[in-house]
Amino acid sequence: MRKVDIARRIHQQAGISGNEAAKLLDGTLEILASILRTGEPITIFGFGKFTVRSRPPRKGRNPSTGEAIMISARKVVTFRPSALLTTDMNSVQKEQP
């Protein structure tokens, strides 16, 4: 699913124009990104938790040449789904043949 598809669903379910739905989605994603940039976790009840983790530098290998390289330290966003979301996903999977 793409961002356009999500905006379309917001448009249909909220009864707002397509442009307003796209602006609402863009604004929401920008808020979430700015919070994550500060390193603060985001918890959405019933959905899950987004956190920022620091990864240390590590040794790697260039797959083309086999040359050893150093991969720099970086921050990554991780997502942990809530128990409610996990349960809901698994119950839907059991219902489908």
C-alpha positions as CSV (number, residue, x, y, z in Angstrom):
1,M,0.0,0.0,0.0
2,R,1.3,3.4,-0.9
3,K,0.8,6.8,0.7
4,V,-1.7,7.8,-2.0
5,D,-3.8,4.7,-1.2
6,I,-3.9,5.7,2.5
7,A,-4.9,9.2,1.6
8,R,-7.7,7.8,-0.5
9,R,-9.0,5.7,2.4
10,I,-8.9,8.7,4.7
11,H,-10.9,10.7,2.0
12,Q,-13.5,7.9,1.8
13,Q,-13.8,7.2,5.5
14,A,-13.6,10.8,6.9
15,G,-15.7,12.3,4.2
16,I,-13.2,15.1,3.4
17,S,-11.7,16.1,0.1
18,G,-8.8,14.2,-1.4
19,N,-6.5,17.2,-1.1
20,E,-7.5,17.7,2.6
21,A,-6.9,14.0,3.2
22,A,-3.4,14.2,1.6
23,K,-2.5,17.3,3.6
24,L,-3.7,15.6,6.8
25,L,-1.6,12.5,6.1
26,D,1.5,14.5,5.2
27,G,1.1,16.6,8.3
28,T,0.7,13.6,10.5
29,L,3.7,11.8,9.0
30,E,5.8,15.0,9.4
31,I,4.8,15.2,13.1
32,L,5.7,11.6,13.7
33,A,9.1,12.0,11.8
34,S,10.0,15.1,13.8
35,I,9.2,13.3,17.1
36,L,11.4,10.4,16.0
37,R,14.2,12.8,15.0
38,T,14.4,13.9,18.6
39,G,14.8,10.3,19.7
40,E,11.5,10.2,21.6
41,P,9.4,7.0,21.2
42,I,5.9,7.1,19.8
43,T,3.3,4.7,21.4
44,I,-0.1,4.4,19.6
45,F,-2.4,2.3,21.8
46,G,-3.8,-0.7,20.0
47,F,-1.3,-0.3,17.2
48,G,2.3,-0.4,18.5
49,K,5.4,1.5,19.5
50,F,8.0,3.2,17.3
51,T,11.5,3.7,18.8
52,V,14.8,5.0,17.7
53,R,17.8,2.8,18.3
54,S,21.5,3.5,17.8
55,R,23.5,1.0,16.0
56,P,27.3,0.9,16.5
57,P,29.8,0.9,13.7
58,R,30.6,-2.6,12.4
59,K,32.7,-4.5,9.9
60,G,31.0,-5.5,6.7
61,R,31.9,-6.8,3.2
62,N,31.3,-5.4,-0.2
63,P,29.3,-8.2,-1.9
64,S,30.7,-7.4,-5.4
65,T,34.4,-7.3,-4.5
66,G,34.5,-9.1,-1.2
67,E,36.5,-6.2,0.2
68,A,36.2,-5.5,3.9
69,I,34.6,-2.2,4.7
70,M,33.5,-0.3,7.9
71,I,29.8,0.4,8.1
72,S,29.2,3.7,10.0
73,A,27.2,4.1,13.2
74,R,23.6,5.1,12.5
75,K,20.2,5.5,14.1
76,V,17.3,3.2,13.0
77,V,13.6,3.3,13.6
78,T,12.1,0.0,15.0
79,F,8.5,-0.9,15.3
80,R,7.0,-3.3,17.8
81,P,3.3,-4.1,17.2
82,S,0.9,-4.1,20.2
83,A,-0.5,-7.3,21.5
84,L,-4.0,-6.2,20.3
85,L,-2.7,-5.7,16.7
86,T,-0.9,-9.0,16.7
87,T,-4.0,-10.8,18.0
88,D,-6.2,-9.1,15.5
89,M,-3.9,-10.0,12.6
90,N,-3.7,-13.6,13.7
91,S,-7.5,-13.9,14.1
92,V,-8.1,-12.5,10.6
93,Q,-5.5,-15.0,9.2
94,K,-7.4,-18.0,10.9
95,E,-10.7,-16.9,9.3
96,Q,-9.4,-16.9,5.8
97,P,-9.2,-20.3,4.1
